[in-house]
């Protein structure tokens, strides 16, 4: 299965946000999209999912034009985790995750035992089984984000598209989510996600797509694309890319930002501690 975009232009009826985007997500591959706020990442994802019409170009899933897929069949293949989700009713966390089974449940049917097992397995995978009976609107923002990721896992899709899945998470949960995305890819699922942290790409992605003003700035392997010059062009800051040995013994590259040139508040310098 492949989700593919060719010469894609995307946006809204009154305005084109991005253009000339080529992308190919296949089974077992993780693609990380990096870009500043307002760079077009969310609009791109919504277009790839058929939630917004194409401006021009092509998007195909499994070799078929995206518009030929019904919403139900598309949901069986591709799971989506948005940046934010508002709930108007007091659903429990388990009920939110069970909603990921909608594409597998017939009209007017209730969730089966298999559906509940899939939901509980997704909760356990992300370490939030203890929240199952809590009201979704009463848990923390980070816990809500983990719930949405669990909902996508319960969907048992062949591909996952995640819009900044770590944005509301603490450092530990960010790493747990990235590790789970890598594990899912190793099991044959294609993963497309966006983030504001280039280190996330080093940790779990095969390919990085740098997006600025709706156009691809650079695309390729993390070690080739995440460079000091590219990060300066993408974010307008100075960053050194260094090599470090991780706690598990792996050698990886990491980004170390510099503060020179950034605005600093005026005032006395802090006193050094002896």
N, C-alpha and C positions, 0 to 999 in steps of 0.2 A: 504494500500500500504506500502511495506517495501523495503528499499534498504539495502542489507545485504552482508557483506564480511565474508568469513570463511577461516581461515588459508591462508590469502592472502600474496603472495610475489609479489613485484612490482618493476619496474625500467625500464631499457632500454636493448636492445638486447645485448649490451656489458657489462652491469653491473647491478646487483641487488642492489636496494637502500634500500628496507625494506622487512621484512618477518614476518610471524606469527601474522598478524593483523586480529582481529575479530571485527566486527562493525555491529550494527543493528540500522538503522534510520527508525522510524515509524511516522505516522501522529501525529502531535501535540507535537513532541519531539524536543528539541534543544540540539545538541551535540556540544561542544566546543573542538577544538583540539589545544593544547598548545605544543610548542616546539621551540628550538633555530633555528636560520637561518641554512639552510642546513640540517635540520633534516628529510626531506622527506615529508613534509606536502603537498606541491603543487603536487608532483609526485603521492602521494596517491590519492589526489582528482581527478587528471586527469585519473587515472586508474579506479576509481569508476565510472567515467562518460563515460568510454569506449574510451577515447581519446588516451590511451596507452594500449597495450595488457598486459594481465596478465602474470606474470612469472610462477606462480603456484597458486593453491587455487581456490576459487570460488567467483564470484560476481553475485548476483541475484537481480532483481527488480520485485516486485510482484510475487515472486516465480518462475520466468522464468530467465534462464541464460542471462546475459547482452548481450551476443553476438547474442541472438535471437531477440533483439529489433532493428528495423530500426532506423536510426538517426532521422527521422521525428517524429516517435511515441515516442522515448525517450525524444525528446525536448518538447513534450506536457506534459510530466510527471515531468521532472527534469529541473530546471533552474540553470544556472551557472553564477557566477560573478567572473571573474579572477582578479588577482592582478593588471594587467595593460592591456590597450587596445590601440592600435595605429590605427588611422583613416587616410587614405590616401586621402580622399575626404572631401570637406567642408559640411558635413552633419550638419543639425541643431540638437539640443538636442532632439527635438520631433521626428525627423526622426530616431535617434539612438534608442530611446525608442520604436518606432513603429517596429523596427527590431525584438523585442521580440515577435511579433505576427506572425513571419514567419511560424512557425509550424501550425498555424491555417488558413493560407491563401493558396489557391490552386495555382497550377502552372500558372504563367503569370497573376495572379489576382492582383488587386490593393487593398490596405487596405479598409475595409468596415467602415461604421459608427461605428459599434461595436468595431472594432479594434482601431479606433481613440479615442473612449470614454475610452477604457481600458488604452490606453497610457496616456491620459490626467489625468485619475484618479491616475495612478502611479506617475506621476509628482507632482500632488497635495499632495499625501500622504507623499512624501519626502520633501515637501516644496520648490520645484524648478520649479514650474509652470511658474514663471517669466523668467526662462531661456529658455523656449520652442523654441523661434525663434533665440536664439544665436547659433553661430557656435560652434560645439562641441570642436574643436581644439583650440578655443580661450577662453574657460572658464578655471577656475583654476583646479588644480589636484584634489582637494577635490570635486569640482562640477562635474568633469568627473566621479569620483567614485560614487557619488550619482546618476548620469545618468545611469551608468551600473546597479546599484541596481534597479532603476526604470524600466529598460529594462527587468530585470528578473521578477519583479512584474507584468508587462504587459503581460508576457508570461502565467500567470495564471497557473503555474505548481503546482503539488501537493507536490513537494519537492524542496528545494533550497540548493545549495552548493555554499558557498561564501568563497573565498580565501583571507583572511585578508581584509574584507570589510571596516574596519575603519582605515586602515593604513594611508590614505592621508587626514583624516578628522580632523578638530579642535575638541576641547573637547565637545562643545555643539552638534555638528553633530554626533560625536561618540555615545553620549547618545541617540540621536533621532533615529539613526539606530538600536541600540540595543533594544530600546523600540519597534520599528516597528517589529523587528524579533520576539520578545516575543509575540506581538499582532498577528502576522501571525501564530505562533505556536498555540496560544490559539484558533485560527480559524480553526485549523486542518491541517496546513502545517508542514511538517517535515523540520527542518533546521539544516544543518551541516556547521559550519564555523570555521575558524582558526583565531587566534589572538596572539599577543605577550603580551597582558595584562591579567594576571590572574583574575583581578577584573571583567573583562567582563563576565567571566563564572559565578561568583557569582551573577551578575545582571540579567542574563537571561537564563542560561542553566540548564538542568536537569542532564546532564552527561558531564564529562570531560575525554578526552583521552590525556594523556601526551605521546608525541612521541619524542624519541631521537635516532639518528642514525638509523632511519627507523624501530625501534621496540617500542612496547608499554612499557613504563616505569610504568605507573599506569593508571587505568581506574575506574570510579565510580562517585558517587555524588560529587559535588564541595566541600562540607564541609568535605568530607572524604579524597579526593585526594589532594586538594590544601593545603599542609602542609609545614612547614618550611623545613623538611627533604627532601620532594619530590622536592621542588623548588630549593634547593641546588644541588640536583642530576641532575635536569633538566638544570639549567642555570649556576650553579657554583657560585652563590652569596648567601649572607645571607639575608633572608627575614623573618620578623615577620608577622604572620597572626593574625589580631586583630578583635575585634567585635565593630561595630559602629552602631549608630542609624541614618538612612538616613533621608533626608528632608521630605519624605512622611510618616515617622513614622515607616517604616520597620526596623528591626534589621538585619544587614548583616555582613558578614566577609569581610575584606579588607586586602590587602597586603601592608606592610610598609617596603621597602627595607632599609638595613643598608649600610653605605658607608665604614665601616671598611674593610680593605683588598683590596679595589679597588685602582687603580692607581690615584693619585692626582697630578696635576701640582705643581711644586716647585715654591716657591715665598713667599712673606710676607703674613701673615694672614690678612684678611680684618679687618678694624677698626670697632669696635662695635659702633652702633648708639645709642645715648642717647635719 
